[in-house]
Amino acid sequence: MLFRKLGFIVLAFGLVIAAPAFANNTIKGEEIHFKAADGVTVYADLYLAKTGKGAPLVILFHQARSNARGEYGPIIPRLTDLGLSVLAVDQRSGGSYFGANNRTVDALGHSTKYCAAYPDMEAALAYAIQDGFVGPRFAWGSSYSAALVLKLGGDHKDELSAVLSFSPGSGRAMGACNANHYLDSVAVPVLALSPRSEMAGRQAQFARLKERGYQTFVAEDGVHGSSMLVKNRTNADTSATWDTVVGFLELHGAEYK
């Protein structure tokens, strides 16, 4: 299987080089930018796998008031250690949460409502395709963008291998792009994840995804969004959540290899 092979190679090598980079969050990507359909310039960081553009690609989208570097700084090294390429995107709805700037918001001059960020996500996928990433492509969303990746997985089913949806947004602030609108239209494999603390309002959502044959996971001591994977944000063991994510990526990466 793809990730087991790559993981073994990285593990053996990472005892010297990769593990310290992960621990210190010093891994660096290439800053890129591309245009959304409405002309907005979208900024992102690209981390290219050693095996090139045939490797699986994970496209990371952040939560509200956030940015790619801050939210995903502790997560990206784990993904690249698995042999994945990563495209971490600053959407136009965001800010400085987690201690970094949102470059797309800074260039635009203001943050937008959640639904308005969807063209940025489509543009990121289009960039990946046009730039020659021919391996499996995964869209990964957090909170509001976790709802929008479900939409992406319906609108672009032939261009995505699967989507990962961390705390899919379904509150009043989501308006027309509430995650619940896309539960029946998403058309690629789904992994939806939630902390136990949010499940009171997510039972029906997860039940519908299960009815459609999609995978769900509840992180017992998790926190909101992709941060359920970060130990110093949960103050708890995150290994079960990581095992679920890696297993899902491995399953669907192998199918498309």
Sequence and secondary structure as in RCSB ss.txt:
>XXXX:A:sequence
MLFRKLGFIVLAFGLVIAAPAFANNTIKGEEIHFKAADGVTVYADLYLAKTGKGAPLVILFHQARSNARGEYGPI
IPRLTDLGLSVLAVDQRSGGSYFGANNRTVDALGHSTKYCAAYPDMEAALAYAIQDGFVGPRFAWGSSYSAALVL
KLGGDHKDELSAVLSFSPGSGRAMGACNANHYLDSVAVPVLALSPRSEMAGRQAQFARLKERGYQTFVAEDGVHG
SSMLVKNRTNADTSATWDTVVGFLELHGAEYK
>XXXX:A:secstr
 HHHHHHHHHHHHHTTTHHHHHHHT    EEEEEE TTS EEEEEEE  TT TTS EEEEE  TT  HHHHHTTT
HHHHHHTT EEEEEE SS  SGGGS  HHHHHHTS   GGGGHHHHHHHHHHHHHTT  S EEEEEETHHHHHHH
HHHHHTTTT SEEEEES   SGGGGGG GGGGTTT  S EEEEEEGGGGGGTHHHHHHHHHTT EEEEETT  SG
GGGG HHHHTS  HHHHHHHHHHHHHHHHHT 
